[in-house]
Amino acid sequence: MTGPRLVSILRQGSYLIASIHTALDDTEMTAFQHDLVERIGRDRARGVVIDVAALDVLDSFASWTLRTIGEVARLRGAVTVVVGIQPEVAFAMVALGMDTGSVRTALDLEEGLAFLDRVVGPRRPATATRGGPA
Amino acid sequence: MPRVEAAEWVGGPPVRDSDAVAALIPMVRRIVAARVADVTAAEDLVQETLARVLAASGRVEPGMLEPYAIATARNVVATAWREQDRQRRNQHRVVDLTAPDLPEGGLLAEEERSAVAAALARLSERDRQALIAHEVSGRDTRSLAAELGSTAGAVAAQLHRARARLRVEYLLARDRTEPPTDRCRPVLFALSSGDRRRQREVDAGRHLLECDVCAALGQPLLERAPQRDDEVRIPIGGDADVVAARQAARELAGRLDCFSPTDLTLLATAVSEVTRNIVKFAGSGEVVVEVLDEPRRGVQVTARDAGPGIPDVERALQDGYSTYAGLGLGLPGARRLMDEFAIASEVGRGTTVTMTRWCGDR
């Protein structure tokens, strides 16, 4: 893929911080899902933060993908928290009848990390593999 | 807190040699705005002026940059006016008559002539004579009206219709095509005359999706129509167009100044859902977003495809009904997000979703 990166997946200790930088189409959203799930195993992540603050729309497919990521991550032993859902986007999701299901949400990155620290427990940064852009 | 193990790349230091030109921006804006009413057109001209001044800044003495910018701005505006006027006068022509001379030019010109002749032959005698008198002999509508015992306005309307028909017949003759269905000529004529009401009556949008011949022939006719700033048409052919359609809808509705950010997000989400349905089930289609003034101000979205159609529309509108990986919230969700929602589907012919969001209350 050329041009600016659409998403980034950064490792911070035993957490992965996945940020979506721009509107993704369904194919890109699915690719993001695969990359992230793969990284959970490779980086032995125990917590995942998905930052969607840059998204102006979370429609049924995007919401469904976030749910899927959360469920798959749970089966892979990681806790997922979605952060940064914009107020208008939240209104639209409610009107649409969408939800993130069992996936936890938090206001912003800070709250999301605090949540993971409570649930997963802080841990020394792993040194086996080095995180980098996905 | 642990260290984040990657850093965002930051751009280099800003270039500083254009400060003198940057200082001229407010003045150039004033000069252009005083002459050009349209804000976006004015901004284009401002940018063009600045680009020219910047290019010349090395040659112009320091103290003379301001008068140079003033003269440049005036010239740029005058050129734009001339260009606009030329386009207006030639708007009814399908062909660009200023095409450059090419080796095969003679041959093309010959084909061109025979196509025009064939097209003229297909007009009614009355239309043909009026057109020739006006376009070739240069008679004005008033003298033609006097001769025919009619009014100048009626003659102008007749000429308008005759030109629209001539364009259609010219395109058919040029491509040596006979339209495959009875509906083709009325649809092409409606496109050619730029009559939106007529286009709706003959359901031109649907026909263009169904008929490849008309889709190809209609292209130059659609491109001829003046760019409307209260309507966008997004051809849908893949995933990426879902994003394009919802962004276009948000952009157009945002210009109305009557929708809150939440309204715009609801609209964009609904567009996303119906556009995805086109991609999933029909593969291709189109989404048209237009501003409505009647019966109230609002935004209307029409999503149409010539796909397989929906066998059971009632069921498709129920929550949880889905034939693909999703939550089955596409159509019912979109209906909840909009004020008006209508769906027409015919198995084997395709689906059209029309939905509206009104300005103001709700």
Interface residues (C-beta under 8 A of the other chain):
Chain A: S8 L10 R11 Q12 G13 I17 A23 L24 D25 D26 T27 E28 D56 V57 L58 D59 S60 F61 S63 W64 Q86 P87 E88 V89 F91 A92 A95 L96 G97 M98 P125 R130 G131 G132 P133
Chain B: P2 R3 V4 E5 A6 G238 D239 A240 V242 V243 R246 Q247 R250 P261 T262 L264 T265 L266 A268 T269 S272 E273 R276 V279 D319 A325 G326 L327 L329 G330 P332 G333 R336 L337
